[in-house]
Amino acid sequence: MKKIFVIPILAFLVIYPLSTSIGKNVNSTKSTGVIEPEGNKDVLTFPCVIQISPFFGITKQILQKEVKKGNVSSDFVKKNIFAYGGTIDVGFIQIWRVLYEHLHCYPKIGFLFSYGKTNNHGNIFTFAAYMSPMYDYSSTFEFIPKLGIGAAYINIPLVHIVEVFTEDDNPKAEELNDKINEKYEDEKYRKDVCLYMLLGAYFRFLIHQTWEVVPGIEMHYMPFFGKKEKDSKKLFPIPEGFNTDLKVYTASLSVGYILNPSLVKYQKEGIKRCRIDVGLLGGIKMYDEKLFEAIKLDLEGSEADKGVIAPKDPGKIQGVFGALAKCGLSIGNSHAFTIGTEFAYDNALAVTIKNLIRDSGIRIIFLFGHDFIWGGLSFVQQLGFNLLSSAWAGNRTIFKDLAFVRLGMNYLITNNIFIELSVKNRIEVDLILKEGKENKDPSLSDFKFDGLDFRFDSVDIRIGYSF
């Protein structure tokens, strides 16, 4: 375990001396509050922040087999598990003039390592690089988001022993409990190395020029990209189709020490309070066989079911193209609330539903959301609704294609021309039949909620004009 901490310590010992080798002189313009570097130097000593952060959180629902005094539950149980641990974080506040001119902030760039345990005796190790904007790093209070990406090692048991034998139950209780642990130790919900993504939001309190306290909340996402191979040695294979992507939601309280604090500030740039974008989009999308099967299943026995056949050659990749319009109202220096619309043709959808309902893949979409602004760079989050999803209203499949989340990165190439990379994730609401409704032609009222999931849908590139 001690070796794990060597990497961040060595990296700090290498990077910090390099950062402190740059000139330290500053020139203060007291009338404006702007503090500029002396001469033509754009790079000064980078402030370095070292943080230690205990955290506590909860996972999204995962599958577990519960064992009570040797008796295993007959069915899988969906349950949330608790996680707790700590994080070591080393970051450098970038005070380059060129970055401030483009991003209107002082980006904090660093790396972090964390170790967490779960209450079902699991372990999670993560290592990530991150970026976090700071608009006034010398202020006593500031709201700071954080985006990070790296790798994670996950080892979470599938069997949760919730009740053990005691000496009152059996004089050989300890021996019995050891045998139970040994029997199920190879049954894992997840045991792999995977991609790790972090999204955090924090309130930073500068207690002194060199000390800070930073409470915050985080979402940790660890997708599973492997295949669930059937193994005859496994006692409890995870059911086909269950999404084992791991999400952990945590709250943390960091204490940080600032090495080499700086006073450099640049003149604040003005931002557009109202921004309107119009443009074109084009992207790719995979043919969705699962959606086809879900629609076909819901239409069995109905008039629309007649003549239903799967596409002979759907192709793996289809095109999506269309037009968009978006209006945003800026709040503060870094946030904007947006509404928008899209008119698009989704050829993958047209192929999926051909011979089911209609041949058209036309989409009319309404969106609202939030942009996180770093000068000319914006991170886009939108919730969208497909206004034509009622094409198969009257059955549960509508809830697999009604809403989606769009995440994007938008950059102003000039004052008026933008380009954006956008990823769409479909929100799928799972419904199951209520008891006693199995032997009739069901309507939506005969179903009940059985979970919520996000599924990758498409990726596209947008280009347009902003005014």
C-alpha positions in Angstrom: 0.0 0.0 0.0 2.9 2.4 0.8 4.2 2.1 -2.8 0.9 3.6 -4.1 1.7 6.9 -2.6 5.2 7.1 -4.1 4.1 8.1 -7.6 2.3 11.4 -6.7 5.1 12.3 -4.3 7.8 11.8 -6.9 5.8 13.7 -9.5 5.4 16.6 -7.1 9.1 16.7 -6.4 9.9 16.9 -10.1 7.2 19.4 -11.2 7.3 21.8 -8.3 11.0 22.8 -8.6 10.3 23.5 -12.3 7.4 25.7 -11.5 9.3 27.7 -8.9 12.2 28.4 -11.3 10.2 31.1 -13.1 10.4 34.8 -12.2 8.4 36.1 -9.2 8.3 39.8 -9.6 4.8 41.4 -10.0 3.6 44.9 -10.6 0.4 46.0 -8.9 -2.0 48.5 -10.4 -3.9 49.5 -7.2 -6.5 51.7 -8.9 -7.9 48.8 -10.9 -7.0 45.9 -8.6 -5.1 44.3 -11.4 -1.6 42.9 -10.6 0.5 42.3 -13.7 3.9 40.6 -14.0 6.9 43.0 -14.4 8.4 43.3 -17.8 7.2 41.0 -20.6 7.0 37.8 -18.6 3.7 36.0 -19.1 4.6 33.0 -16.8 5.2 33.5 -13.1 5.6 31.0 -10.3 2.7 28.6 -10.3 0.9 28.3 -7.0 0.9 24.6 -6.0 -2.0 23.2 -3.9 -1.8 20.0 -1.9 -5.1 18.6 -0.6 -6.1 15.7 1.5 -9.8 14.8 1.3 -11.8 12.2 3.2 -15.1 11.3 1.5 -18.2 9.3 2.1 -20.8 8.3 -0.5 -23.2 5.8 -2.0 -23.3 3.9 -5.3 -26.1 3.5 -7.7 -28.0 0.2 -7.3 -25.9 -2.9 -8.0 -26.8 -6.6 -8.0 -26.0 -8.5 -4.8 -26.6 -12.0 -3.4 -27.3 -11.7 0.3 -26.1 -14.4 2.8 -27.6 -14.6 6.2 -26.1 -17.3 8.4 -25.1 -19.4 5.4 -28.5 -19.0 3.6 -28.2 -17.3 0.2 -31.1 -15.2 -1.2 -32.9 -17.0 -4.0 -32.9 -13.9 -6.2 -30.5 -11.1 -6.9 -31.1 -8.0 -4.7 -30.7 -4.5 -6.2 -29.2 -2.3 -3.5 -27.1 0.7 -2.9 -23.8 0.2 -1.1 -21.9 2.8 0.9 -18.3 3.9 0.1 -15.8 5.8 2.1 -12.1 6.6 1.8 -9.6 9.4 1.1 -8.0 11.3 -1.8 -4.6 13.0 -2.2 -4.7 15.8 -4.7 -1.8 17.9 -6.1 -2.7 20.8 -8.4 -1.0 23.8 -10.1 -2.8 27.1 -10.7 -1.9 28.2 -14.2 -1.4 32.0 -14.3 -0.4 32.3 -18.0 -1.7 35.4 -19.6 -2.5 33.6 -22.9 -4.8 31.1 -21.0 -6.6 33.9 -19.2 -7.2 35.7 -22.5 -8.8 32.6 -24.0 -10.5 31.1 -21.0 -11.1 34.1 -18.7 -10.0 32.1 -15.7 -6.9 30.6 -14.0 -7.1 26.8 -14.7 -6.0 24.5 -11.9 -4.4 21.4 -13.5 -3.3 18.5 -11.4 -3.6 14.8 -10.6 -5.3 12.9 -7.8 -5.2 9.4 -6.3 -8.0 8.0 -4.1 -8.7 4.8 -2.3 -12.2 3.8 -1.2 -13.8 0.8 0.6 -17.4 -0.3 0.3 -19.5 -1.8 3.1 -19.7 -5.1 1.3 -15.9 -5.5 1.6 -15.0 -4.1 -1.8 -12.2 -1.8 -2.9 -11.9 1.0 -5.5 -8.6 2.6 -6.5 -8.6 5.6 -8.8 -5.9 7.8 -10.4 -6.8 10.8 -12.6 -5.7 14.0 -14.2 -8.1 16.9 -13.8 -8.8 20.5 -14.7 -10.6 23.0 -12.5 -11.3 26.7 -13.4 -10.6 29.4 -10.8 -11.9 32.9 -11.5 -10.3 34.6 -8.6 -8.0 32.3 -6.7 -7.1 34.9 -4.1 -10.7 35.5 -3.0 -11.9 34.2 0.3 -14.9 32.3 -1.3 -15.3 30.7 -4.7 -17.4 28.1 -6.4 -15.2 25.6 -8.3 -16.2 22.7 -10.7 -13.8 19.9 -11.5 -13.5 17.6 -14.5 -11.2 14.6 -14.3 -10.3 11.5 -16.4 -8.1 8.5 -15.6 -8.2 4.9 -14.6 -9.7 2.8 -11.9 -9.3 -0.6 -10.4 -12.5 -2.1 -9.0 -12.9 -5.2 -6.8 -16.5 -5.4 -5.6 -18.0 -8.8 -4.3 -21.2 -10.1 -5.7 -22.1 -11.9 -2.5 -22.7 -9.7 0.6 -22.6 -11.5 3.9 -25.1 -9.5 5.9 -25.5 -11.8 8.9 -22.9 -14.2 10.3 -23.0 -17.1 12.8 -22.4 -16.2 16.4 -21.2 -18.5 19.2 -24.8 -18.5 20.5 -25.8 -20.2 17.1 -22.9 -22.6 17.0 -19.8 -23.2 19.0 -17.8 -23.4 15.8 -19.2 -20.1 14.5 -15.8 -18.7 13.5 -14.9 -21.8 11.5 -18.3 -21.7 9.7 -18.0 -18.1 8.8 -14.5 -18.7 7.4 -15.8 -21.5 5.2 -18.6 -19.2 3.9 -16.2 -16.5 3.1 -13.9 -18.9 1.3 -16.8 -20.4 -0.7 -17.9 -17.0 -2.1 -14.7 -15.1 -2.4 -14.4 -15.6 -6.2 -17.9 -14.3 -6.8 -17.4 -10.8 -8.1 -19.8 -8.1 -9.3 -16.8 -6.2 -10.8 -13.1 -7.0 -10.8 -11.3 -5.1 -13.5 -9.4 -2.1 -14.6 -11.5 0.5 -16.4 -11.9 4.1 -17.5 -12.5 6.6 -14.7 -14.4 9.9 -15.0 -14.9 12.5 -12.3 -17.3 15.4 -12.1 -17.2 17.6 -9.0 -18.6 20.8 -7.6 -16.9 22.6 -4.6 -17.0 25.7 -2.4 -13.5 26.9 -1.7 -12.9 28.9 1.5 -9.5 30.6 1.6 -8.7 30.7 5.4 -5.2 32.2 4.9 -3.0 33.0 2.0 -1.6 29.5 2.3 -4.6 27.4 3.7 -8.0 26.5 2.3 -11.0 24.4 3.2 -13.0 22.9 0.3 -16.3 21.0 0.9 -17.8 19.5 -2.2 -19.8 16.7 -3.9 -18.6 14.4 -6.7 -19.9 11.9 -9.2 -17.5 9.1 -10.1 -18.3 7.1 -13.3 -16.5 3.8 -14.1 -18.0 2.1 -17.2 -17.7 -1.6 -17.9 -16.5 -2.2 -21.5 -15.8 -5.9 -21.2 -18.0 -8.9 -22.1 -19.9 -10.8 -19.4 -18.4 -14.2 -20.3 -20.3 -17.3 -19.2 -18.2 -19.2 -16.7 -19.3 -22.6 -15.5 -17.2 -22.1 -12.3 -19.3 -19.1 -11.3 -22.1 -19.8 -8.9 -24.1 -16.7 -9.7 -23.6 -15.4 -13.2 -24.9 -11.8 -13.7 -28.1 -11.7 -15.8 -27.7 -10.8 -19.5 -28.5 -7.2 -20.2 -27.9 -5.8 -16.7 -25.8 -2.6 -16.8 -22.8 -3.0 -14.5 -21.4 0.5 -15.1 -20.5 1.8 -11.6 -21.5 5.3 -10.4 -20.5 6.5 -7.0 -21.9 9.8 -5.5 -19.7 11.2 -2.7 -19.4 14.2 -0.4 -15.9 15.3 0.6 -14.2 17.8 2.9 -10.7 18.8 1.7 -8.0 20.7 3.6 -5.4 22.2 1.3 -2.0 23.9 1.7 -0.8 26.4 -0.9 2.9 26.4 -1.7 4.3 29.5 -3.4 1.1 31.6 -3.4 0.9 34.3 -6.1 -0.8 37.7 -6.3 -1.1 37.9 -10.1 -4.4 39.1 -11.6 -5.3 40.2 -15.1 -8.0 42.6 -16.2 -11.4 40.9 -16.4 -12.9 40.5 -19.8 -16.5 41.2 -20.6 -18.9 38.4 -21.7 -22.0 38.3 -23.8 -25.1 38.3 -21.6 -27.3 36.8 -24.3 -26.0 34.5 -27.0 -27.9 33.0 -29.9 -26.5 30.1 -32.0 -27.7 28.8 -35.3 -26.0 26.0 -37.2 -25.8 22.6 -38.9 -25.0 19.2 -37.4 -23.8 15.9 -38.8 -22.9 12.7 -37.0 -22.9 9.0 -36.8 -25.1 6.5 -34.9 -25.1 2.7 -34.5 -28.1 0.7 -35.6 -30.0 -0.2 -32.4 -31.1 -3.8 -32.5 -32.2 -3.8 -28.9 -34.6 -0.9 -29.6 -36.0 -2.8 -32.6 -36.6 -5.9 -30.4 -38.2 -3.9 -27.7 -40.6 -2.2 -30.1 -41.4 -5.5 -31.8 -42.1 -7.1 -28.5 -44.6 -4.4 -27.5 -46.4 -4.6 -30.8 -46.9 -8.4 -30.7 -50.5 -9.3 -31.4 -51.5 -5.8 -32.5 -52.5 -4.5 -36.0 -49.1 -2.8 -36.3 -47.4 -6.2 -35.7 -48.5 -7.5 -39.1 -45.6 -7.8 -41.5 -42.9 -6.9 -39.0 -39.5 -8.0 -40.2 -36.0 -7.1 -39.1 -33.9 -5.1 -41.7 -31.9 -7.5 -43.9 -28.8 -5.4 -43.9 -29.1 -2.6 -41.4 -25.4 -1.7 -41.4 -23.4 -0.9 -38.3 -23.1 2.8 -38.7 -25.8 5.2 -39.9 -25.9 9.0 -40.5 -27.6 11.8 -38.5 -27.8 15.3 -39.9 -29.9 18.4 -39.4 -30.1 22.0 -38.1 -30.2 23.6 -34.7 -30.9 26.9 -32.8 -30.0 27.7 -29.2 -30.4 30.8 -27.0 -28.4 31.3 -23.8 -28.6 33.8 -21.0 -25.4 34.2 -19.0 -25.5 34.3 -15.2 -22.3 35.5 -13.6 -18.9 34.9 -15.3 -19.2 31.2 -16.0 -22.8 30.0 -16.3 -25.5 30.3 -18.9 -29.0 28.8 -19.0 -30.2 27.7 -22.4 -33.2 26.6 -24.5 -33.0 25.3 -28.0 -34.5 23.2 -30.7 -33.2 20.8 -33.4 -34.7 19.5 -36.6 -32.8 16.3 -37.7 -33.0 13.2 -39.8 -31.9 10.1 -37.9 -31.2 7.3 -40.5 -30.4 4.8 -37.8 -33.8 5.3 -36.3 -35.4 5.0 -39.8 -33.7 1.7 -40.3 -34.6 0.5 -36.7 -38.4 1.2 -37.0 -38.8 0.4 -40.7 -41.8 -2.0 -41.2 -42.8 -1.4 -37.6 -44.5 2.0 -37.4 -43.2 4.4 -40.1 -40.3 4.8 -42.4 -39.3 8.3 -41.4 -36.4 9.1 -39.1 -37.3 12.8 -38.8 -36.7 14.3 -35.3 -38.1 17.5 -33.9 -36.5 18.1 -30.5 -36.9 20.6 -27.7 -33.9 21.2 -25.3 -33.1 23.2 -22.2 -29.9 23.1 -20.3 -26.8 24.8 -18.9 -23.5 25.9 -20.3 -20.4 26.1 -18.2 -18.3 28.9 -19.8 -14.5 29.2 -19.9 -14.1 32.3 -22.1 -14.4 31.0 -25.7 -14.8 27.4 -24.5 -18.1 26.1 -23.2 -19.1 22.8 -21.7 -22.7 22.0 -22.7 -25.3 20.0 -20.7 -28.8 19.7 -22.2 -31.9 17.7 -21.5 -33.9 17.0 -24.7 -37.3 15.6 -25.6 -38.2 14.0 -28.9 -41.5 15.6 -29.8 -42.3 12.9 -32.3 -41.9 9.9 -30.0 -45.6 9.5 -29.8 -45.3 7.5 -33.0 -45.7 4.3 -30.9 -47.7 5.8 -28.0 -49.9 3.4 -26.1 -47.1 1.0 -25.1 -44.0 1.2 -22.9 -41.4 1.5 -25.6 -42.1 5.3 -25.8 -40.2 5.7 -22.6 -37.0 4.3 -24.2 -37.0 7.0 -26.8 -38.7 10.0 -25.2 -35.8 11.9 -23.5 -32.1 12.1 -23.7 -29.1 14.0 -22.2 -26.7 15.8 -24.6 -23.1 16.7 -23.5 -20.9 18.8 -25.6 -17.8 21.0 -25.9 -18.3 24.3 -27.8 -15.5 26.6 -28.9 -15.7 30.0 -30.5 -13.2 30.0 -33.4 -13.8 33.7 -33.9 -16.2 36.1 -32.2 -19.1 34.7 -34.3 -18.1 31.2 -35.6 -18.4 28.2 -33.3 -17.7 24.5 -33.6 -19.0 21.9 -31.1 -18.5 18.2 -30.4 -21.6 16.6 -29.0 -22.5 13.2 -27.5 -26.1 12.1 -27.0 -27.1 9.6 -24.3 -30.7 8.2 -24.4 -32.6 8.0 -21.1 -34.4 4.6 -20.9 -37.2 4.2 -18.4 -37.8 0.4 -17.7 -41.3 -0.6 -17.1 -42.7 -4.1 -16.1 -46.2 -5.5 -16.0 -48.1 -5.3 -12.8 -49.2 -8.5 -11.2 -52.4 -9.9 -12.7 -52.0 -8.0 -16.0 -50.0 -10.7 -17.8 -52.9 -12.3 -19.7 -54.5 -9.2 -21.3 -53.6 -6.7 -23.9 -51.8 -4.2 -21.7 -52.0 -0.4 -21.7 -49.5 2.0 -20.1 -51.5 2.0 -16.9 -50.8 -1.7 -16.6 -47.0 -1.2 -16.2 -44.9 0.0 -13.2 -41.5 1.7 -13.0 -38.5 -0.7 -12.8 -35.5 1.5 -13.1 -33.7 4.2 -15.1 -30.7 3.8 -17.3 -28.5 5.9 -19.7 -27.5 4.4 -23.1 -25.1 5.9 -25.6 -27.0 7.0 -28.7 -24.9 9.1 -31.1 -22.0 11.6 -31.6 -22.0 14.6 -33.9 -20.2 17.7 -34.9 -21.9 21.1 -35.1 -20.8 24.3 -36.8 -22.6 27.6 -37.0 -22.9 31.3 -36.4 -23.2 33.0 -33.0 -24.6 36.5 -32.4 
